[in-house]
Amino acid sequence: MLIVDAHLDLSMNAMEWNRDLSRPIEEIRQREKGMTDKPDRGKGVVNFDELRKGNIGLVVATQIARYVSPENSLPGWHSPEQAWAQTQAQLAWYKAMEERGELFQVNNLATLEYHLQQWNTNQDKTKKPIGYILSLEGADSIVTLEHLERAYAYGLRAIGPAHYGPGRYAQGTDAIGELGKVGRELLKEMERLNIILDATHLCDDSFWEALENFNGHVWASHNNCRALVPHNRQYSDEQIKALIQRGAVIGGVMDAWMLVPNWKRGISTPQKMNCTLEKLIDHMDHICQLAGNTLHVGIGSDLDGAFGKEQSPLEIETIADLRKIPILLSQRGYTKEDIENITSQNWIRFLKSIWGK
């Protein structure tokens, strides 16, 4: 069964973590043994081989580079131009992986249908390029709106205007405040270019203003439910219902602290907190119950988002273990059609609907 994962930070792992994702996962872990600069050193779960083993043939892959003002203590770049340059290095990596045959960029209906046809043939998947849709997590690196048009030309198809903290165009997780004039101008240009609004990470104020001012297509690449794990990073039932009304798909995210309540970074473990994939199914099921159907839920694992095995569900040895999700959904009474909706078809229908079919 084909799986679509709507949120992976592949280029960040390659360019900032310095991981060669073409190498075997154990080799990547071994090379990082003893390193302490990142919390997930030696515990990564994502590479190209494991994506193929899990039949994860299409992903939404990010560029990410935050601008931070002098008073902002978050890690990031000291000017929008530096942030832009970082995203261009990440873009160069994606292009290099295309040349190598590891990746294939999907950016319109023709490339989507071509890739799905190629992936679903009986050829050896160990040699197939993985399809990727380019997304920007946090819009700080868009120096001007002219840069947005330039980004669209090289394949950018989705933008989350904010990440963590305050942003140039919107306010993100753990921040407060609305979009303001520049944020609304960004949304208007995104709408003109038919760029998807990724509502993930928008703080509540910015979330509601964005939905009010954006008439294009909206999804939430990687978000779970506030009703199950209270935190401003999660969606309230009211927000989930608003997204459902807009035809959005919401991707279930697998960072442990978003799956189980009371997680303490550096202290909690998946074993201690009984953080299993069943917890992810709980969040997915909650959204399905609010919608009354299975048409608005997908997978947006974020399994390489600055965490690894130490902060993943117990069953995750590598990202290939996403193939366990259909079994768990079946055990909950979901039909084959329901499971295909959640694992791939909701994202695919969404893309076809906005790209012309």
WOGI-V262021 format. One record per residue. N is the residue number from 1. PHI is phi as a letter, one per 20 degrees, with the letter a starting at -180 (* if undefined). Layout:
n:N phi:PHI
n:N phi:PHI
This chain:
n:1 phi:*
n:2 phi:f
n:3 phi:d
n:4 phi:d
n:5 phi:d
n:6 phi:e
n:7 phi:b
n:8 phi:c
n:9 phi:e
n:10 phi:g
n:11 phi:f
n:12 phi:f
n:13 phi:f
n:14 phi:f
n:15 phi:e
n:16 phi:d
n:17 phi:e
n:18 phi:l
n:19 phi:d
n:20 phi:e
n:21 phi:f
n:22 phi:e
n:23 phi:e
n:24 phi:g
n:25 phi:f
n:26 phi:f
n:27 phi:f
n:28 phi:f
n:29 phi:f
n:30 phi:f
n:31 phi:f
n:32 phi:e
n:33 phi:g
n:34 phi:n
n:35 phi:f
n:36 phi:c
n:37 phi:f
n:38 phi:c
n:39 phi:f
n:40 phi:d
n:41 phi:g
n:42 phi:m
n:43 phi:c
n:44 phi:f
n:45 phi:c
n:46 phi:c
n:47 phi:b
n:48 phi:f
n:49 phi:g
n:50 phi:f
n:51 phi:f
n:52 phi:f
n:53 phi:f
n:54 phi:e
n:55 phi:l
n:56 phi:e
n:57 phi:e
n:58 phi:b
n:59 phi:c
n:60 phi:e
n:61 phi:d
n:62 phi:d
n:63 phi:d
n:64 phi:b
n:65 phi:a
n:66 phi:e
n:67 phi:e
n:68 phi:c
n:69 phi:f
n:70 phi:g
n:71 phi:e
n:72 phi:e
n:73 phi:e
n:74 phi:f
n:75 phi:f
n:76 phi:r
n:77 phi:e
n:78 phi:e
n:79 phi:b
n:80 phi:g
n:81 phi:f
n:82 phi:f
n:83 phi:f
n:84 phi:g
n:85 phi:f
n:86 phi:f
n:87 phi:f
n:88 phi:f
n:89 phi:f
n:90 phi:f
n:91 phi:f
n:92 phi:f
n:93 phi:f
n:94 phi:g
n:95 phi:f
n:96 phi:f
n:97 phi:f
n:98 phi:f
n:99 phi:f
n:100 phi:f
n:101 phi:n
n:102 phi:e
n:103 phi:c
n:104 phi:c
n:105 phi:f
n:106 phi:d
n:107 phi:b
n:108 phi:a
n:109 phi:f
n:110 phi:f
n:111 phi:f
n:112 phi:f
n:113 phi:f
n:114 phi:f
n:115 phi:f
n:116 phi:f
n:117 phi:f
n:118 phi:f
n:119 phi:f
n:120 phi:e
n:121 phi:f
n:122 phi:e
n:123 phi:f
n:124 phi:f
n:125 phi:f
n:126 phi:f
n:127 phi:d
n:128 phi:e
n:129 phi:f
n:130 phi:e
n:131 phi:f
n:132 phi:c
n:133 phi:d
n:134 phi:e
n:135 phi:c
n:136 phi:d
n:137 phi:e
n:138 phi:n
n:139 phi:e
n:140 phi:g
n:141 phi:f
n:142 phi:f
n:143 phi:f
n:144 phi:c
n:145 phi:f
n:146 phi:f
n:147 phi:f
n:148 phi:f
n:149 phi:f
n:150 phi:f
n:151 phi:f
n:152 phi:f
n:153 phi:f
n:154 phi:e
n:155 phi:o
n:156 phi:f
n:157 phi:c
n:158 phi:b
n:159 phi:c
n:160 phi:e
n:161 phi:g
n:162 phi:c
n:163 phi:c
n:164 phi:e
n:165 phi:m
n:166 phi:f
n:167 phi:c
n:168 phi:f
n:169 phi:d
n:170 phi:a
n:171 phi:d
n:172 phi:d
n:173 phi:g
n:174 phi:m
n:175 phi:d
n:176 phi:c
n:177 phi:p
n:178 phi:e
n:179 phi:f
n:180 phi:n
n:181 phi:f
n:182 phi:f
n:183 phi:f
n:184 phi:f
n:185 phi:f
n:186 phi:f
n:187 phi:f
n:188 phi:f
n:189 phi:f
n:190 phi:g
n:191 phi:f
n:192 phi:f
n:193 phi:e
n:194 phi:m
n:195 phi:e
n:196 phi:f
n:197 phi:e
n:198 phi:e
n:199 phi:f
n:200 phi:g
n:201 phi:m
n:202 phi:f
n:203 phi:f
n:204 phi:g
n:205 phi:f
n:206 phi:f
n:207 phi:g
n:208 phi:f
n:209 phi:f
n:210 phi:f
n:211 phi:f
n:212 phi:f
n:213 phi:d
n:214 phi:d
n:215 phi:d
n:216 phi:e
n:217 phi:e
n:218 phi:c
n:219 phi:c
n:220 phi:c
n:221 phi:f
n:222 phi:b
n:223 phi:b
n:224 phi:d
n:225 phi:d
n:226 phi:f
n:227 phi:f
n:228 phi:e
n:229 phi:c
n:230 phi:f
n:231 phi:a
n:232 phi:f
n:233 phi:f
n:234 phi:e
n:235 phi:e
n:236 phi:f
n:237 phi:g
n:238 phi:f
n:239 phi:f
n:240 phi:f
n:241 phi:f
n:242 phi:f
n:243 phi:f
n:244 phi:g
n:245 phi:f
n:246 phi:e
n:247 phi:m
n:248 phi:f
n:249 phi:d
n:250 phi:d
n:251 phi:e
n:252 phi:f
n:253 phi:d
n:254 phi:d
n:255 phi:f
n:256 phi:g
n:257 phi:f
n:258 phi:e
n:259 phi:d
n:260 phi:c
n:261 phi:f
n:262 phi:m
n:263 phi:f
n:264 phi:d
n:265 phi:f
n:266 phi:n
n:267 phi:d
n:268 phi:f
n:269 phi:c
n:270 phi:g
n:271 phi:f
n:272 phi:f
n:273 phi:e
n:274 phi:l
n:275 phi:e
n:276 phi:d
n:277 phi:f
n:278 phi:g
n:279 phi:f
n:280 phi:f
n:281 phi:f
n:282 phi:g
n:283 phi:f
n:284 phi:f
n:285 phi:f
n:286 phi:g
n:287 phi:f
n:288 phi:f
n:289 phi:f
n:290 phi:f
n:291 phi:f
n:292 phi:n
n:293 phi:a
n:294 phi:d
n:295 phi:e
n:296 phi:c
n:297 phi:c
n:298 phi:b
n:299 phi:d
n:300 phi:c
n:301 phi:f
n:302 phi:l
n:303 phi:f
n:304 phi:d
n:305 phi:e
n:306 phi:m
n:307 phi:b
n:308 phi:c
n:309 phi:g
n:310 phi:f
n:311 phi:c
n:312 phi:d
n:313 phi:g
n:314 phi:g
n:315 phi:f
n:316 phi:e
n:317 phi:e
n:318 phi:b
n:319 phi:f
n:320 phi:g
n:321 phi:f
n:322 phi:g
n:323 phi:f
n:324 phi:f
n:325 phi:f
n:326 phi:g
n:327 phi:f
n:328 phi:f
n:329 phi:f
n:330 phi:f
n:331 phi:f
n:332 phi:e
n:333 phi:n
n:334 phi:f
n:335 phi:f
n:336 phi:g
n:337 phi:f
n:338 phi:g
n:339 phi:f
n:340 phi:f
n:341 phi:g
n:342 phi:f
n:343 phi:f
n:344 phi:b
n:345 phi:f
n:346 phi:f
n:347 phi:f
n:348 phi:f
n:349 phi:f
n:350 phi:g
n:351 phi:f
n:352 phi:f
n:353 phi:f
n:354 phi:e
n:355 phi:d
n:356 phi:o
n:357 phi:b
